[in-house]
């Protein structure tokens, strides 16, 4: 299973979009840049997880007391 620290991931995405700029003309420009970075990240976070049924079944085997499946 692959996991990441959500806050570090968010910071990395924001740095990626602001690092290339040496100076922003205004505070609004910074806000817009961060907003667009977060919007792109939200799209990535809401993507469909492949093989989710298989993953849930494996979790149910590993942690039967924590995952209850209605089969």
MOQUI-V347138 format. One line per field, one symbol per residue. phi: phi as a letter, one per 30 degrees, with the letter a starting at -180 (. if undefined). psi: psi as a letter, one per 40 degrees, with the letter a starting at -180 (. if undefined). burial: + if it has 9 or more other C-alpha atoms within 8 Angstrom, else -. Layout:
phi: ???
psi: ???
burial: ???
This chain:
phi: .cbbdddddddddddddcddcdbcdaddddddddedddeddddddcddcdhdddddddddddbddcccccc
psi: hhiihddddddddddddedehdihdidddddddddddddddddddeihhifdddddddddddgdedhhhg.
burial: --------++--++--++----------++--++--++--+-----------------++---+-------
